[in-house]
Amino acid sequence: MAGPLIETELHVSRRWRGVAARLRLAERLNRAEE
């Protein structure tokens, strides 16, 4: 039971790290344009 749960948590955190990276990149681009 614990195995699959930990696997999904890792998968979700990996996805959120990608989302956060994209947001940071967008912020940097917006600042460069101003």
Backbone as a ProteinNet text record, in pm:
[ID]
protein_1_A
[PRIMARY]
MAGPLIETELHVSRRWRGVAARLRLAERLNRAEE
[TERTIARY]
82.3	0	87.1	190.3	273.6	349.2	394.3	474	406.1	288.6	219.6	188.9	152.9	119.4	240.6	356.7	479.6	512.6	489.2	518	432.1	303.1	216.1	257.4	296	339.1	461.2	555.5	675	635.4	541.8	498	433.9	350	281.1	381.5	476.2	574	659.7	690	770.2	693.1	561.7	479.3	473.8	458	448.7	580.4	693.1	822.6	829.7	777.8	776.2	688.4	573.2	481.5	547.5	612.4	678.5	789.6	863.6	972.3	915.8	801.7	741.3	694	638	591.6	709.4	819.8	939.1	990.8	990.3	1038.4	949.8	818.5	725	749.6	773.8	800.6	924.9	1029.2	1154.6	1131.9	1052.4	1026	947.4	849.6	769.6	857.6	950.8	1039.7	1131.4	1176.7	1267.3	1195.2	1066	989.7	966.2	951.3	919.4	1033.1
-120.2	0	127.1	127.7	248	276.7	171.8	188.5	276.7	233.3	311.6	454.4	472	605.8	697.7	648.9	728.6	758.6	659.4	680.2	792.6	792.8	899.2	1034.2	1038.5	1165.7	1219.9	1130.6	1173.7	1226.7	1157.6	1197.6	1336.5	1358.7	1487.9	1599.5	1573.1	1677.1	1710.5	1608.6	1633.8	1724.6	1698.8	1779.9	1923.7	1940.4	2075.5	2150.6	2075	2140.9	2197.3	2122.1	2169	2292.6	2291.3	2405.7	2529.1	2511.2	2623.4	2680	2590.5	2635.1	2717.3	2673.9	2746.8	2884.6	2891.8	3021	3115.7	3060.7	3144	3195.8	3110.2	3149.2	3260.7	3246.5	3348.1	3481.4	3476.1	3599.4	3668.8	3588.6	3645.4	3712	3646.8	3703.1	3833.5	3836.7	3958.6	4073.9	4043.9	4149.6	4200.6	4109.5	4149.1	4239.8	4214.3	4294.3	4436.2	4453.6	4586.3	4685.4
0	0	0	81.9	94.4	-35.1	-103.9	-226.1	-329.9	-380.7	-484.4	-440.8	-313.7	-264.6	-275.3	-232.8	-240	-386.5	-474	-616.3	-672.8	-639	-691	-634.7	-509.3	-449.5	-522.7	-555.8	-628.6	-765.9	-832.2	-965	-959.6	-858.8	-845.1	-817.6	-725.7	-691.8	-812.6	-894.9	-1015	-1109.5	-1121.3	-1210.5	-1160.7	-1028.6	-973.1	-987.5	-981.3	-999.9	-1141.5	-1238.2	-1376.6	-1392	-1323.8	-1330.4	-1269.9	-1155.3	-1088.5	-1177	-1243.9	-1330.9	-1446.7	-1501.3	-1612.2	-1566.7	-1446.1	-1393.8	-1375.1	-1322.8	-1301.4	-1435.3	-1536	-1668.3	-1725.1	-1708.8	-1758.7	-1688.5	-1557.6	-1482.4	-1536.2	-1563.5	-1613.2	-1749	-1835.1	-1967.2	-1954.5	-1864.3	-1845	-1798	-1706.6	-1655.9	-1767	-1852.9	-1960.6	-2060.6	-2082.6	-2178.6	-2128	-1997.4	-1942.9	-1953
[MASK]
++++++++++++++++++++++++++++++++++

